[in-house]
Amino acid sequence: MEELIEVLNRASKAYYDDASEIITNYEYDAMYDELETLEKEHGITLDNSPTVNVGYTVKSELPKVQHEKKLLSLDKTKDRDELRSWLGGHEGVLSWKLDGLTVSLTYEGGKLAQAVTRGNGSVGELITDNARAFVNVPKRIAFEDRLVVRGEAVITYRDFELINEMIADADAKYKNPRNLCSGSVRQLDSRVTAERSVRFYAFALIEAESLDSRNSRAYQMDWLKEQGFDVVEHVMVDEASLFDALDSFEARIAEFPIPVDGLVLSLEDLEYSRSLGTTAKFPKDSLAFKWRDQQAETVLREIEWSPSRTGLLNPVAIFDPVELEGTTVSRASVHNINIMEDLQLGIGDRITVYKANMIIPQLSDNLTRSGRLEIPSVCPVCGGMTRVTEEDNTKTLICTNPDCIAKDVKRFSHFVSRDAMNIDGLSEAGLLKLIGKGIIKELPDIYDIKDRRDDVIILEGFGEKSFDKLVRAVDASRRTTPARLLYSLGVPGIGTANSALIARHCRNSWEMMLGLDESELMEIDGVGAVMAGDYVRYFAREGVRVMLDKLVSRLELDESFEEAGTALAGRTFVITGSLEHFGNRKELKAAIEAEGGRVSGSVSASTDYLITNNPGSGSSKNKAARELGIDIITEAQVMEMLGM
């Protein structure tokens, strides 16, 4: 029992406090059930047992609040017959068990007065300002008396994907919506919460003394909806209708927009519910139902060590394909070395796999337990030495080579970005997969991707359609200009503006651009000594010229050149606000540069004109221009200067 408690509490801390996993959900549930059985058999329950303790230990810097009424957990079952037997001849309310963070809201005088997380059930974190930033929490309700409502703070799958898409760093992306929601709700700065699209779904009315609830839980839910709350989706059931309702909910899991980890069945009769009381950890009037995980037996064929920008090598199990919940599955994350060791994995072992919450593939058990799996001593990407590190009891494998190509993924990510070669469909995460498999080792390899179809389409996130779309994007990017190519290389200090200036100075000749020395570069307006030195050193690096020759041979470089006009020669412009005649600022910038002008991003003493269609605006750029005595002109005026 002590061994089980130690592992379960360590796993709970990793999950709630550190957003990581040291054992699988399946193992946690199995160990929890084993502990519970032992406690019942021997009549002993230790003080630190997770069977009597709720939630997580509150360790954040947020203010702490003692709950007036303890927020309990729910007992659970995976047996349909047990669930129906528990309901007996009573009516019940069946609802989704949302997978987020439980929050208690208190309203006084119709206004939100306090919001507190569940924490360990007795003490939670004060998050009132954050709750006001939730997407759908009513700031004011018609009910004037004290109201306490409990619900789940969640982030939808769609919002989770949108937030992750905005994070360029693959390592910084969130693992799942629940971890993102927990981190978003428990913020010191409510502005961060406001950016995360957190939603609140009420699932229980705890206190509303003057309200006649008509002895009905369903009535309470409808009343909360009338007050402006979104309530968790629910249906009325009895013994006869329960199984059909379970089937209906189950059929919708794959398409449901909010993460769920089961259902909750609560008694409809409130007076009867109160008469039942509670255990130390669970109320007796509600029971959680979790679907039995559909498992499949298969054979482990490989552990793929997926690289990351920080050098972390993440183990991924590759196994013979199996059908689970209507889809074919052949790979699952092992998360870390702890889980790998706990399952005693070895190539060729017979393993069982399932989908956590019927969605995420996971390993549940290893029937062979050969333990023959060796942790690689060299990085599969670069051949550098690896090292096992341990932090917060979690073991991970890292590549120690500072020059590992995976750690240089930012260079590849910049190369394919919109203002560079503009290759749509290659995110940092996708690039890391291609790098990890050796499909991309240097920039020219991107343009040979069409020859690696069979290797690419088997990778996670790359199917037939995605691959074809990627090939089209790669081919479309082949025709480019010397200025765009120069910018895409990521030469220190060389942005889009300086790339254009250098290309124009060399009359769009790529060979001339490669051959510039420091003195020639410093003749170009805007290029200083530091930038010139970095530029020359970049092209002098070993292997760079060979790589560039290979790259250019795969491109259609447009080196055509037209002499710039002189209408705006020697003058510097800054553009701000929306435009009426040009499609965007880039178009206006190109027109100005075509007449010898220069466009800067910020107002300074060297600025000649600020272009804005709202000259009276109080924006920072307008204020700076007025303070420096810089001419403020409209889009129409600059068009006159351009002769348009």
CORBELVEN-V117236 format. One record per backbone hydrogen bond with DSSP energy under -0.5 kcal/mol. CO is the residue of the C=O (numbers start at 1). NH is the residue of the N-H. If there is no record, write none. Layout:
CO:NH
CO:NH
This chain:
1:5
2:6
3:7
4:8
5:9
6:10
7:11
8:12
9:13
10:14
11:15
12:16
13:17
13:18
14:20
24:28
25:29
26:30
27:31
28:32
29:33
30:34
31:35
32:36
33:37
34:38
35:39
36:40
37:41
38:42
39:43
39:44
46:49
49:52
49:53
57:59
63:126
65:67
65:124
70:72
73:283
75:288
77:290
78:80
79:83
80:84
81:85
82:86
83:87
84:88
87:90
91:268
92:94
92:237
93:266
94:235
95:264
96:98
97:261
98:100
101:153
102:118
103:151
104:116
105:149
106:113
106:114
107:147
108:111
110:141
111:108
111:113
114:106
115:127
116:104
118:121
119:56
120:54
121:71
122:67
123:120
124:65
125:117
125:127
127:131
128:132
129:133
130:133
131:134
136:138
139:112
144:109
147:107
148:206
148:207
149:105
150:203
150:204
151:103
152:154
152:201
153:101
154:199
155:259
156:160
157:161
158:162
159:163
160:164
161:165
162:166
163:166
164:167
166:168
168:170
169:172
169:173
170:173
176:180
177:181
178:182
179:183
180:184
181:185
182:186
184:187
185:187
188:190
189:192
189:193
190:194
191:195
192:195
193:196
193:198
194:197
198:135
199:154
200:202
201:152
202:232
204:150
204:206
207:148
208:211
211:213
213:216
215:270
216:220
217:221
218:222
219:223
220:224
221:225
222:226
223:227
224:229
225:228
229:231
230:202
233:96
235:94
237:92
238:242
241:245
242:246
243:247
244:248
245:249
246:250
247:251
248:252
249:252
250:253
252:255
252:256
253:256
257:157
259:99
262:97
263:289
264:95
264:266
265:287
266:93
268:217
268:270
269:273
270:274
271:275
272:276
273:276
273:277
274:277
277:284
281:73
282:279
285:267
287:265
288:77
289:263
293:295
296:353
298:351
299:320
300:348
302:304
302:318
303:305
304:306
304:316
306:314
308:311
311:399
312:308
312:314
313:397
314:306
315:334
315:335
316:304
317:332
318:301
318:302
322:324
322:329
324:327
327:324
329:322
330:319
332:317
334:336
336:340
337:341
338:342
339:343
340:345
341:344
344:371
345:373
346:349
349:300
349:351
350:367
350:368
351:298
352:364
352:365
353:296
354:356
354:362
355:358
356:359
356:360
359:361
360:356
362:354
365:352
365:367
374:376
377:386
379:383
384:379
385:400
387:389
387:398
389:396
391:394
393:395
394:391
395:337
395:338
396:389
397:313
398:387
400:402
401:404
404:407
404:408
405:408
406:409
408:411
408:412
409:413
410:414
411:415
412:416
414:417
415:421
416:423
417:420
417:422
422:424
423:426
425:427
427:431
428:432
429:433
430:434
431:435
432:436
433:437
434:439
434:440
435:438
442:445
443:446
444:447
445:448
446:449
448:451
449:452
450:453
452:456
453:457
456:459
459:462
461:463
463:467
464:468
465:469
466:470
467:471
468:472
469:473
470:474
471:475
472:476
473:477
474:478
475:478
478:480
478:556
480:558
481:485
482:486
483:487
484:488
485:489
486:489
486:491
487:490
491:494
493:495
495:499
496:500
497:501
498:502
499:503
500:504
501:505
502:506
503:508
504:507
506:509
508:510
509:513
510:514
511:515
513:516
517:521
518:522
520:523
521:524
524:527
526:528
528:532
529:533
530:534
531:535
532:536
533:537
534:538
535:539
536:540
537:541
538:541
541:544
541:545
543:547
544:548
545:549
546:550
547:551
548:552
549:553
550:554
551:554
552:555
555:557
556:480
556:558
557:559
558:482
566:569
568:571
571:598
572:608
572:609
573:600
574:611
584:588
585:589
586:590
587:591
588:592
589:593
590:594
591:595
592:595
592:597
593:596
594:565
595:568
596:570
598:573
600:575
604:607
608:631
609:574
609:611
610:612
610:633
611:576
614:617
619:623
620:624
621:625
622:626
623:627
624:628
625:629
625:630
626:629
631:610
631:633
633:612
634:638
635:639
636:640
637:641
638:642
639:644
640:643
